[in-house]
Amino acid sequence: MATATVAKPRTSMRVHVQRFGTFLSGMIMPNIGAFIAWGIITALFIQTGWLPNPELGGFGNSAAGTPNVGLVGPMITYLLPLLIAYTGGKMVYDVRGGVVGAIGTMGVIVGAGIPMFIGAMIMGPLAGWTMKKIDSIWDGKIRPGFEMLVNNFSAGIWGALLALFGFFGISPVVTNFSTAAGNFVEFLVHNGLLPLTSIFIEPAKVLFLNNAINHGVLTPLGIQQSLEQGKSILFLLEANPGPGAGLLLAYIFFGRGAAKASAPGALIIQFLGGIHEIYFPYVLMRPLLILGTIAGGMTGIATLAITNSGLVAPAAPGSIFAVLAQTARDSYFGVILSVVLAATVSFLVSSLILRTTHHSDEVDLGSATSKMEALKGKKSSVASTLVGAGVGTAVLTRPIANIVFACDAGMGSSAMGASVLRNKIKAAGFPEVKVTNASIANLRDDYDVVVTHQDLTERARPATSSAVHVSVDNFMNSPRYDEIVEMVKESKAGPGAESTTATAEPVAQGGGAHAAEPSDVGGKDVLLAQSVVLNGTARDRDSAIDEAGQLLLDRGAVDTSYVQAMHQREESVSTYMGSFLAIPHGTNAAKDHIKHSGVSIVRYPEGIDWAGKQVKFVVGVAGINNEHLHILSSIAKIFTDKAQVAQLEQATSVDEVLELFGKVNA
């Protein structure tokens, strides 16, 4: 069966650098708003700003003769590094890791005396990781009633030790590194060599290695330079939208087929929206075009150096609007000129390449986009602009017999989705088609169709390269299900349909796959009356997960680590199912923390926000040996029926809820 899949990736050095860069970006990007705020205050109130103000800008002396502190210095010295450290620690070990990370980073800040972004990016994750390891030592061993005492004192003691370690150990190392890196940049600037960095930066962007360079080195050094000089050229080494705009303009005038038709929309997204990855497939179609972006990048950097221009803070995303918003007061001419000249040179070089080489852009844009997503390691949020979206372009050569729903743990979301699709396929007259569910870790390459949440598709592809992959945004009521039913009909009507009919063998139950509605599982005592709450007290997603998890804890179905894993699962991929329903459950690695199968149901009559979606019903799931799948099948049937969802909303007793689900514990 032909399919639009990617080859199994190798864990190369490039992949490791990508992951490292993505982790660094994860610490910086959530705090870009704070960088922008600092940039605005700096541009307005420093001595060379638009509205110089000694009290706000921190220059000169106050009326009492003491130096003004202002906002600029404390924000860059304390606020931004502490935010980065907190974010880094939280990425590793939730809020607890973030708090300890911020404490430890304070020692680095005081010890160094300069903005410690690199120190924060080291100390934050380090503190979160070490705190997590320390907590694991006495996990489950603390006497009831002493949890808060132990947790607070352990965090406080370890945070204090990390602050001392940061002061005496980390700050000297990072200070020396920052000094050496700054001297190297100064050497490049003074010797006119800075434009040569485009030779590395432009290819790195296309390979998604730029985050490690930009957030790991250029942004920290640029901040330090901006604090000292009021601006920095380093902020525009990677963020200049000119090179990409020039390449897309060349495609508009001299491209062919799908590439030419899609280039105008891509240009708007890239230049105005700041999403540079939109032009990467155009480079991957014709790798020689990287010369155009390199030439444009070098021209832009040279222009900035000659005109002594720069930005006061990072421009993220790399939109022309963001660039202009962060431009220093004396640098508008140089910055605008650098963007225009970079785009012009990139356009000329790219046009020459397009005019002098022969290539079928019509055919290769889709494959280049897939290659770009493979390099990125996940689905691109803008790729559909180039090639569209849908079930896929696979050509079926045999009847569809086996369909699997895959999610991280294979126990909640995928089971619900499998039940919904199975009912649709049965209603269409194909009861012989087996619809199962499994964790991604247990997938085998013997399925015809693999259905995953859109955020997990790229993880499932390498293990099931011969299958058709279908991405959905929720497992309850995705329009993709109707398309899959049509695929089944077409495959049954095509050549070879006689060979696979109602006599098709069931999918083997090994390897972690299982039918979402097994006949040999009764689901005994999976759902109890005490595990149903009609009026939940939570007001946000995380609290609701805790509330549903506590019900599982109260009946001894899981331990506390499983509840933590429910939060980890939610951070990776949302368990929102549609129809006001969310089904939080643990990760695949957390199955060892399940003592026996259990399901909890919490209703929120007023609804709560679930990552932008309204949720009124939260179903906590913990399952062993498929014992929970019977109740999940019942839930799936109910939540695809609007009338039954309305009955659930109006239920006044727990018995009414249990009655709606039928005799699930029979």
C-alpha positions as CSV (number, residue, x, y, z in Angstrom):
1,M,0.0,0.0,0.0
2,A,1.5,3.3,-1.0
3,T,1.4,6.0,1.6
4,A,2.6,9.5,2.3
5,T,4.8,8.7,5.2
6,V,8.4,9.6,6.2
7,A,11.3,7.2,6.7
8,K,12.2,6.2,10.2
9,P,14.4,9.0,11.5
10,R,17.9,8.5,12.7
11,T,19.0,10.1,16.0
12,S,21.7,12.2,14.4
13,M,23.6,15.1,15.8
14,R,21.2,17.4,13.9
15,V,18.3,15.9,15.8
16,H,20.0,16.3,19.2
17,V,20.8,20.0,18.4
18,Q,17.2,20.5,17.3
19,R,15.9,19.1,20.5
20,F,18.3,21.2,22.5
21,G,17.3,24.3,20.6
22,T,13.6,23.5,21.0
23,F,14.2,23.2,24.8
24,L,16.0,26.6,24.9
25,S,13.2,28.1,22.8
26,G,10.6,26.7,25.3
27,M,12.2,28.7,28.0
28,I,12.4,32.0,26.0
29,M,9.3,32.1,23.9
30,P,6.7,32.0,26.7
31,N,8.4,35.1,28.1
32,I,8.7,37.1,24.9
33,G,6.0,39.4,26.2
34,A,8.3,40.4,29.0
35,F,11.2,41.0,26.6
36,I,8.9,43.2,24.5
37,A,7.8,45.2,27.6
38,W,11.5,45.7,28.5
39,G,12.3,46.7,25.0
40,I,9.5,49.3,24.9
41,I,10.5,50.8,28.3
42,T,14.2,50.9,27.1
43,A,13.3,52.5,23.8
44,L,11.3,55.2,25.5
45,F,13.1,56.1,28.7
46,I,16.8,55.5,28.4
47,Q,19.1,58.5,27.9
48,T,19.0,58.1,24.1
49,G,15.4,57.1,24.0
50,W,12.3,58.8,22.7
51,L,11.3,60.2,26.1
52,P,14.4,60.3,28.2
53,N,13.5,59.9,31.9
54,P,16.2,59.5,34.6
55,E,13.8,57.9,37.1
56,L,12.5,55.3,34.7
57,G,15.5,54.9,32.5
58,G,17.9,54.6,35.4
59,F,20.5,57.2,34.3
60,G,21.9,60.2,36.2
61,N,21.3,61.0,39.9
62,S,18.1,61.5,41.9
63,A,17.3,64.7,43.7
64,A,19.0,63.3,46.8
65,G,22.2,62.8,44.8
66,T,21.9,59.0,44.7
67,P,22.0,57.1,41.3
68,N,18.6,56.4,39.8
69,V,17.8,52.7,39.6
70,G,15.0,53.0,37.1
71,L,13.0,50.1,35.5
72,V,15.5,49.1,32.7
73,G,18.2,47.7,34.9
74,P,16.2,45.7,37.4
75,M,14.0,44.2,34.7
76,I,16.9,42.9,32.6
77,T,19.0,41.9,35.6
78,Y,16.3,40.2,37.8
79,L,12.9,39.9,36.1
80,L,13.8,38.4,32.8
81,P,16.4,35.8,34.0
82,L,14.1,34.7,36.9
83,L,11.2,34.3,34.4
84,I,13.4,32.2,32.2
85,A,14.6,30.1,35.1
86,Y,11.1,29.6,36.4
87,T,9.9,28.5,33.0
88,G,12.8,26.1,32.5
89,G,12.3,24.5,35.9
90,K,8.5,24.3,35.3
91,M,9.2,22.5,32.0
92,V,11.1,19.8,33.9
93,Y,9.1,19.5,37.2
94,D,6.0,21.7,37.0
95,V,5.6,24.7,39.4
96,R,7.8,23.1,42.1
97,G,10.7,22.9,39.7
98,G,10.1,26.4,38.6
99,V,10.2,27.9,42.1
100,V,13.4,26.1,43.0
101,G,14.9,27.1,39.6
102,A,14.2,30.7,40.3
103,I,15.7,30.5,43.8
104,G,18.9,28.9,42.5
105,T,19.2,31.5,39.6
106,M,19.1,34.3,42.1
107,G,22.5,33.1,43.3
108,V,23.8,33.2,39.7
109,I,22.4,36.7,39.2
110,V,24.0,38.2,42.3
111,G,27.2,36.4,41.8
112,A,27.7,37.6,38.2
113,G,26.3,41.1,38.5
114,I,25.3,41.1,34.8
115,P,22.2,39.8,33.0
116,M,22.4,36.1,33.5
117,F,20.2,34.6,30.7
118,I,22.6,31.7,30.0
119,G,22.9,31.1,33.7
120,A,19.1,31.1,34.0
121,M,18.8,28.6,31.2
122,I,21.3,26.3,33.0
123,M,20.1,26.7,36.6
124,G,16.3,26.5,35.9
125,P,16.2,23.0,34.3
126,L,19.0,21.8,36.5
127,A,17.1,22.8,39.7
128,G,13.8,21.2,38.4
129,W,15.6,18.0,37.5
130,T,17.5,17.6,40.8
131,M,14.3,18.5,42.8
132,K,12.4,15.9,41.0
133,K,15.1,13.3,41.8
134,I,15.2,14.3,45.4
135,D,11.4,14.0,45.8
136,S,11.5,10.5,44.2
137,I,13.6,9.4,47.2
138,W,10.7,9.6,49.7
139,D,7.8,9.4,47.3
140,G,5.0,7.5,49.0
141,K,7.0,7.2,52.3
142,I,5.8,10.4,54.0
143,R,3.3,10.0,56.8
144,P,-0.1,11.5,56.2
145,G,-0.3,15.1,57.5
146,F,3.4,15.8,57.0
147,E,3.4,16.2,53.2
148,M,3.3,20.0,53.2
149,L,6.0,20.2,55.9
150,V,8.4,17.9,54.0
151,N,7.7,19.4,50.6
152,N,8.2,23.0,51.7
153,F,11.3,22.4,53.7
154,S,12.9,20.2,51.1
155,A,12.3,22.8,48.4
156,G,13.5,25.6,50.6
157,I,16.7,23.8,51.7
158,W,17.6,22.6,48.2
159,G,16.8,26.0,46.8
160,A,19.1,27.6,49.3
161,L,21.9,25.2,48.4
162,L,21.4,25.8,44.7
163,A,21.6,29.6,45.2
164,L,24.9,29.1,46.9
165,F,26.1,26.8,44.1
166,G,24.9,29.3,41.6
167,F,26.8,32.1,43.4
168,F,30.1,30.3,43.8
169,G,30.0,27.7,41.0
170,I,27.8,28.7,38.0
171,S,28.2,32.5,37.9
172,P,32.0,32.5,37.3
173,V,31.7,29.9,34.5
174,V,28.9,31.7,32.8
175,T,30.5,35.1,33.2
176,N,33.7,33.8,31.6
177,F,31.7,32.2,28.7
178,S,29.7,35.4,28.2
179,T,32.9,37.5,28.2
180,A,34.6,35.2,25.7
181,A,31.6,35.0,23.4
182,G,31.2,38.8,23.5
183,N,34.9,39.3,22.7
184,F,34.4,37.0,19.7
185,V,31.5,39.0,18.4
186,E,33.4,42.2,18.9
187,F,36.2,40.7,16.9
188,L,33.9,39.8,14.0
189,V,32.3,43.3,14.1
190,H,35.6,45.2,14.2
191,N,37.1,43.1,11.4
192,G,34.0,43.3,9.2
193,L,33.4,39.5,9.4
194,L,30.0,39.5,11.0
195,P,28.2,39.1,7.6
196,L,29.9,35.8,7.2
197,T,27.7,34.4,10.0
198,S,24.9,34.1,7.4
199,I,26.8,31.2,5.9
200,F,25.9,29.2,9.0
201,I,22.7,30.9,10.1
202,E,20.6,30.6,6.9
203,P,21.2,26.9,6.4
204,A,20.6,26.4,10.2
205,K,17.2,28.0,9.9
206,V,16.1,25.6,7.2
207,L,17.4,22.6,9.2
208,F,15.6,24.0,12.4
209,L,18.9,24.4,14.2
210,N,18.5,28.1,14.6
211,N,16.8,28.0,18.1
212,A,20.1,26.7,19.7
213,I,22.0,29.5,18.0
214,N,19.5,32.3,18.5
215,H,18.1,31.6,22.0
216,G,21.3,30.0,23.3
217,V,23.8,32.6,22.2
218,L,22.6,35.5,20.2
219,T,19.7,36.7,22.4
220,P,21.7,36.6,25.7
221,L,24.7,38.4,24.1
222,G,22.3,40.9,22.3
223,I,20.6,41.7,25.6
224,Q,24.0,42.4,27.3
225,Q,25.0,44.6,24.3
226,S,21.7,46.4,24.3
227,L,22.0,47.2,28.0
228,E,25.4,48.7,27.5
229,Q,24.9,50.4,24.1
230,G,21.1,50.9,23.9
231,K,20.8,48.5,20.9
232,S,22.3,45.4,19.3
233,I,22.8,44.1,15.8
234,L,22.7,40.5,17.1
235,F,18.9,40.6,17.3
236,L,18.7,40.8,13.5
237,L,21.2,38.2,12.5
238,E,18.5,35.5,12.3
239,A,15.2,37.5,12.5
240,N,15.6,39.7,9.4
241,P,12.6,38.9,7.2
242,G,14.3,40.2,4.1
243,P,16.1,37.1,2.8
244,G,13.0,34.9,3.0
245,A,10.8,37.6,1.4
246,G,13.2,37.9,-1.5
247,L,13.2,34.2,-2.2
248,L,9.4,34.1,-2.2
249,L,9.2,37.1,-4.5
250,A,11.4,35.3,-6.9
251,Y,9.0,32.4,-6.9
252,I,6.1,34.8,-7.5
253,F,7.8,36.0,-10.7
254,F,9.7,33.0,-11.9
255,G,8.3,30.0,-10.1
256,R,6.1,27.4,-11.7
257,G,3.0,25.3,-10.8
258,A,2.0,24.9,-7.2
259,A,5.1,26.8,-5.9
260,K,4.3,29.9,-7.9
261,A,0.6,29.8,-6.9
262,S,1.3,29.4,-3.2
263,A,4.2,31.9,-3.0
264,P,2.0,35.1,-2.5
265,G,0.2,33.6,0.5
266,A,3.5,32.3,1.9
267,L,5.0,35.8,1.6
268,I,2.2,37.4,3.6
269,I,2.7,34.8,6.4
270,Q,6.5,35.1,6.4
271,F,6.9,38.9,6.1
272,L,3.9,40.2,8.0
273,G,3.2,37.2,10.3
274,G,6.9,36.5,11.0
275,I,6.6,32.7,10.5
276,H,9.8,32.1,8.6
277,E,9.4,28.3,8.3
278,I,6.8,28.9,5.6
279,Y,9.6,29.4,3.0
280,F,11.7,26.4,4.0
281,P,10.0,24.0,1.6
282,Y,10.9,26.3,-1.3
283,V,14.5,26.0,-0.4
284,L,14.3,22.3,0.1
285,M,12.8,21.9,-3.4
286,R,15.9,23.5,-4.8
287,P,18.8,23.5,-2.3
288,L,20.8,25.8,-4.5
289,L,18.4,28.6,-3.5
290,I,20.1,28.7,-0.1
291,L,22.7,30.8,-1.8
292,G,20.0,33.5,-2.3
293,T,19.1,33.6,1.4
294,I,22.8,33.6,2.4
295,A,23.5,36.5,0.1
296,G,20.5,38.4,1.3
297,G,21.4,37.7,5.0
298,M,25.0,38.9,4.5
299,T,23.8,42.0,2.8
300,G,21.4,42.8,5.6
301,I,24.0,42.3,8.3
302,A,26.6,44.4,6.4
303,T,24.0,47.2,6.1
304,L,23.4,47.1,9.8
305,A,27.1,47.2,10.6
306,I,27.8,50.1,8.2
307,T,24.9,52.2,9.5
308,N,25.5,51.2,13.1
309,S,21.9,50.1,13.5
310,G,20.2,47.6,15.7
311,L,17.2,46.6,17.9
312,V,16.7,47.2,21.6
313,A,15.2,43.8,22.2
314,P,14.5,40.5,20.4
315,A,12.0,40.6,17.5
316,A,9.8,37.5,17.9
317,P,8.3,36.4,15.7
318,G,10.4,37.7,12.9
319,S,7.7,39.9,11.4
320,I,8.5,43.3,9.9
321,F,6.1,44.8,12.5
322,A,8.0,43.2,15.4
323,V,11.3,44.3,13.9
324,L,10.1,47.9,13.6
325,A,8.6,47.9,17.1
326,Q,12.0,46.9,18.6
327,T,14.1,49.2,16.5
328,A,16.3,51.7,18.4
329,R,15.4,55.4,17.9
330,D,18.5,56.2,15.8
331,S,18.3,53.0,13.7
332,Y,15.1,53.1,11.7
333,F,16.9,54.1,8.4
334,G,19.5,51.4,8.8
335,V,17.1,48.7,9.9
336,I,14.6,49.4,7.1
337,L,17.4,49.6,4.6
338,S,18.8,46.3,5.8
339,V,15.5,44.5,5.2
340,V,15.0,46.1,1.8
341,L,18.5,45.3,0.6
342,A,18.4,41.8,2.0
343,A,15.2,41.1,0.2
344,T,16.5,42.7,-3.0
345,V,19.7,40.7,-3.1
346,S,17.9,37.5,-2.2
347,F,15.4,38.1,-4.9
348,L,18.1,38.7,-7.6
349,V,20.2,35.7,-6.7
350,S,17.1,33.4,-6.3
351,S,15.6,34.7,-9.6
352,L,18.9,33.9,-11.4
353,I,18.8,30.4,-10.1
354,L,15.2,29.8,-10.9
355,R,15.7,31.2,-14.5
356,T,18.8,29.2,-15.2
357,T,17.7,25.8,-13.8
358,H,14.9,23.5,-14.9
359,H,12.8,21.9,-12.2
360,S,9.2,20.7,-11.6
361,D,8.0,22.8,-8.7
362,E,4.4,21.5,-9.3
363,V,5.4,18.0,-8.4
364,D,7.9,18.6,-5.6
365,L,6.3,21.2,-3.3
366,G,4.3,18.5,-1.3
367,S,7.3,16.3,-0.8
368,A,9.5,19.2,0.1
369,T,6.9,20.3,2.7
370,S,6.9,16.7,4.1
371,K,10.7,16.8,4.2
372,M,10.6,20.1,6.1
373,E,8.2,18.6,8.7
374,A,10.5,15.6,9.0
375,L,13.4,17.9,9.7
376,K,11.4,19.9,12.2
377,G,10.3,16.7,13.9
378,K,6.6,17.6,14.1
379,K,3.7,18.9,12.1
380,S,4.1,22.4,10.8
381,S,1.3,24.8,11.8
382,V,1.5,26.6,8.4
383,A,2.3,23.7,6.0
384,S,-1.4,23.4,5.0
385,T,-1.1,26.8,3.4
386,L,1.3,25.2,0.8
387,V,-0.2,21.8,0.2
388,G,-3.6,21.8,1.9
389,A,-4.9,19.3,4.5
390,G,-6.9,16.2,4.6
391,V,-6.8,12.4,5.1
392,G,-3.8,12.0,2.9
393,T,-2.8,11.0,-0.6
394,A,-2.2,7.3,-0.2
395,V,-3.3,4.9,-2.9
396,L,-5.1,1.9,-1.5
397,T,-4.3,-1.4,-3.1
398,R,-6.2,-3.8,-0.8
399,P,-9.4,-3.7,1.2
400,I,-9.1,-2.0,4.6
401,A,-9.3,-4.6,7.3
402,N,-7.4,-3.2,10.3
403,I,-7.7,0.3,11.8
404,V,-5.8,1.4,14.9
405,F,-6.3,4.5,17.1
406,A,-3.0,5.4,18.7
407,C,-2.3,7.8,21.6
408,D,0.4,8.2,24.2
409,A,-1.0,5.7,26.7
410,G,-3.5,3.8,24.6
411,M,-6.1,3.7,27.3
412,G,-8.4,6.8,27.1
413,S,-8.5,9.0,24.1
414,S,-7.7,6.3,21.6
415,A,-10.3,3.9,23.1
416,M,-13.0,6.5,22.8
417,G,-12.1,7.4,19.2
418,A,-12.0,3.7,18.3
419,S,-15.5,3.2,19.7
420,V,-16.9,6.1,17.8
421,L,-15.4,5.1,14.5
422,R,-16.3,1.4,15.0
423,N,-19.9,2.4,15.3
424,K,-19.8,4.5,12.2
425,I,-18.1,1.7,10.2
426,K,-20.7,-0.9,11.4
427,A,-23.5,1.5,10.5
428,A,-22.0,1.7,7.0
429,G,-22.3,-2.1,6.7
430,F,-18.7,-3.2,7.3
431,P,-18.7,-5.0,10.7
432,E,-15.7,-7.1,9.7
433,V,-13.4,-4.1,9.8
434,K,-11.4,-4.3,13.0
435,V,-11.0,-1.0,14.9
436,T,-8.6,-1.3,17.8
437,N,-6.6,1.1,19.9
438,A,-3.0,1.0,21.2
439,S,-0.2,3.2,22.7
440,I,2.2,4.6,20.2
441,A,5.0,2.7,21.9
442,N,3.3,-0.6,21.1
443,L,2.4,0.0,17.5
444,R,3.3,-2.6,14.9
445,D,3.6,-2.2,11.1
446,D,0.7,-4.4,10.2
447,Y,-2.3,-1.9,10.1
448,D,-4.1,-0.5,7.1
449,V,-5.0,2.8,8.7
450,V,-3.5,4.6,11.8
451,V,-5.5,7.4,13.4
452,T,-3.7,9.8,15.8
453,H,-4.2,13.2,17.3
454,Q,-2.5,15.7,15.0
455,D,0.2,16.4,17.6
456,L,1.2,12.7,17.7
457,T,1.1,11.7,14.0
458,E,4.8,12.2,13.4
459,R,5.6,10.0,16.4
460,A,3.4,7.2,15.0
461,R,4.7,7.3,11.4
462,P,8.1,5.6,11.9
463,A,6.6,2.5,13.5
464,T,3.8,2.2,10.9
465,S,5.4,3.3,7.7
466,S,3.2,1.0,5.5
467,A,-0.1,2.4,6.8
468,V,-2.3,5.3,5.8
469,H,-2.0,8.0,8.5
470,V,-5.0,10.1,9.4
471,S,-4.6,13.1,11.8
472,V,-7.6,14.4,13.9
473,D,-7.9,17.4,16.2
474,N,-10.2,15.5,18.6
475,F,-11.2,11.9,19.0
476,M,-14.9,12.4,19.6
477,N,-16.5,14.0,16.6
478,S,-13.8,14.6,14.0
479,P,-15.0,15.1,10.4
480,R,-12.1,12.8,9.4
481,Y,-14.1,9.8,10.5
482,D,-16.6,10.2,7.7
483,E,-13.6,10.4,5.3
484,I,-12.3,7.1,6.7
485,V,-15.6,5.4,6.2
486,E,-15.5,6.5,2.6
487,M,-12.0,5.1,2.3
488,V,-13.3,1.8,3.6
489,K,-16.1,1.8,1.1
490,E,-13.8,2.6,-1.8
491,S,-11.3,-0.1,-0.7
492,K,-14.0,-2.7,-0.5
493,A,-15.3,-1.8,-3.9
494,G,-11.8,-1.9,-5.6
495,P,-9.8,-4.8,-7.0
496,G,-9.1,-7.5,-4.5
497,A,-12.1,-6.9,-2.4
498,E,-13.1,-10.5,-2.5
499,S,-9.9,-11.5,-0.7
500,T,-10.7,-9.8,2.6
501,T,-14.3,-9.8,3.7
502,A,-16.2,-10.9,6.9
503,T,-13.7,-13.8,7.3
504,A,-10.9,-11.4,8.1
505,E,-8.9,-12.5,11.1
506,P,-9.0,-10.3,14.2
507,V,-6.0,-8.2,14.9
508,A,-3.6,-10.0,17.3
509,Q,-4.1,-8.8,20.9
510,G,-0.4,-8.7,21.6
511,G,1.8,-5.7,21.4
512,G,-0.5,-3.5,23.4
513,A,-3.3,-3.2,20.9
514,H,-6.8,-4.0,21.9
515,A,-10.4,-3.7,20.8
516,A,-12.1,-0.8,22.5
517,E,-15.2,-2.9,23.1
518,P,-14.0,-6.5,24.0
519,S,-16.6,-9.1,24.7
520,D,-14.6,-10.9,27.2
521,V,-14.2,-8.0,29.6
522,G,-17.0,-7.1,31.9
523,G,-15.5,-3.9,33.4
524,K,-16.4,-5.1,36.9
525,D,-16.4,-2.3,39.6
526,V,-14.7,0.1,37.2
527,L,-17.3,2.9,37.9
528,L,-18.7,3.3,41.4
529,A,-21.2,5.8,42.7
530,Q,-18.6,7.4,45.0
531,S,-16.5,8.2,41.9
532,V,-19.2,10.4,40.4
533,V,-19.4,14.1,41.3
534,L,-22.2,16.2,39.9
535,N,-20.9,19.6,40.9
536,G,-17.1,19.8,40.6
537,T,-15.3,22.6,42.5
538,A,-12.4,23.1,40.1
539,R,-12.2,26.3,38.1
540,D,-9.4,25.4,35.6
541,R,-8.0,22.5,33.7
542,D,-5.2,21.5,36.1
543,S,-7.5,21.7,39.1
544,A,-10.0,19.5,37.3
545,I,-7.4,16.9,36.6
546,D,-6.5,16.9,40.3
547,E,-10.2,16.5,41.2
548,A,-10.7,13.6,38.9
549,G,-7.4,12.1,39.9
550,Q,-8.3,12.4,43.6
551,L,-11.4,10.3,43.1
552,L,-9.2,7.6,41.6
553,L,-6.8,8.0,44.6
554,D,-9.6,7.8,47.1
555,R,-10.8,4.4,45.9
556,G,-7.2,3.1,45.7
557,A,-7.1,2.7,42.0
558,V,-3.9,4.6,41.5
559,D,-1.1,6.2,43.5
560,T,0.0,9.9,43.5
561,S,2.5,9.4,40.7
562,Y,-0.3,8.5,38.3
563,V,-2.0,11.8,39.0
564,Q,1.2,13.6,38.2
565,A,1.4,11.6,35.0
566,M,-2.1,12.7,34.1
567,H,-0.8,16.3,34.1
568,Q,2.2,15.3,32.0
569,R,0.0,13.6,29.4
570,E,-2.1,16.8,29.2
571,E,0.9,18.9,28.6
572,S,2.0,16.7,25.6
573,V,-1.4,16.3,23.9
574,S,-4.8,17.6,25.0
575,T,-7.3,15.0,26.1
576,Y,-10.3,17.2,25.1
577,M,-12.6,15.0,23.1
578,G,-15.3,17.3,21.9
579,S,-19.0,17.5,23.1
580,F,-17.9,19.2,26.4
581,L,-15.9,16.1,27.3
582,A,-12.3,15.6,28.5
583,I,-10.7,12.3,29.5
584,P,-7.5,12.9,31.4
585,H,-5.3,9.9,31.9
586,G,-1.7,9.0,32.6
587,T,1.1,8.4,30.2
588,N,2.1,5.0,28.9
589,A,5.1,5.0,31.4
590,A,2.7,5.5,34.3
591,K,0.8,2.3,33.9
592,D,2.9,0.7,36.7
593,H,1.2,3.2,39.1
594,I,-2.3,1.8,38.4
595,K,-3.4,-0.6,41.2
596,H,-6.7,-1.6,39.6
597,S,-8.9,-0.2,36.9
598,G,-11.1,2.8,37.7
599,V,-13.1,5.6,36.1
600,S,-14.1,8.8,37.8
601,I,-16.7,11.3,36.4
602,V,-16.9,15.0,37.5
603,R,-19.5,17.4,36.1
604,Y,-19.0,21.1,35.9
605,P,-22.4,22.7,35.2
606,E,-21.0,26.1,34.3
607,G,-18.1,24.6,32.3
608,I,-14.4,25.3,32.7
609,D,-11.8,26.4,30.2
610,W,-9.7,23.5,28.8
611,A,-7.0,25.0,26.7
612,G,-9.5,27.2,24.9
613,K,-12.3,24.6,24.8
614,Q,-15.3,24.5,27.1
615,V,-15.5,21.3,29.2
616,K,-18.5,20.3,31.4
617,F,-17.6,16.6,32.0
618,V,-14.2,15.4,33.1
619,V,-13.7,11.6,33.1
620,G,-10.5,10.3,34.8
621,V,-9.3,7.0,33.5
622,A,-7.0,4.3,34.8
623,G,-7.1,0.9,33.2
624,I,-5.4,-2.5,33.5
625,N,-6.1,-5.4,31.1
626,N,-8.7,-3.4,29.2
627,E,-11.2,-3.5,32.1
628,H,-12.0,0.1,31.6
629,L,-12.9,-0.1,27.9
630,H,-16.5,-1.2,28.4
631,I,-17.3,2.0,30.2
632,L,-15.4,4.1,27.7
633,S,-17.4,2.6,24.9
634,S,-20.6,3.5,26.8
635,I,-19.3,7.1,27.3
636,A,-18.4,7.3,23.6
637,K,-22.0,6.3,22.6
638,I,-23.5,8.9,25.0
639,F,-21.4,11.8,24.0
640,T,-22.1,11.3,20.3
641,D,-25.8,11.6,21.1
642,K,-26.7,15.3,21.8
643,A,-30.0,14.2,23.5
644,Q,-28.1,12.0,26.0
645,V,-25.5,14.7,26.6
646,A,-28.4,17.1,27.5
647,Q,-29.8,14.4,29.9
648,L,-26.4,14.3,31.6
649,E,-26.3,18.0,32.0
650,Q,-29.8,18.0,33.6
651,A,-29.2,14.9,35.8
652,T,-29.9,15.7,39.5
653,S,-28.5,12.5,41.1
654,V,-25.6,10.1,40.7
655,D,-28.0,7.2,40.0
656,E,-29.3,9.1,36.9
657,V,-25.8,9.3,35.6
658,L,-25.1,5.7,36.2
659,E,-28.3,4.7,34.6
660,L,-27.5,6.6,31.4
661,F,-24.3,4.6,31.1
662,G,-26.2,1.4,31.4
663,K,-25.1,-1.6,33.5
664,V,-21.4,-0.8,33.0
665,N,-20.4,-2.9,36.0
666,A,-22.5,-5.9,35.1
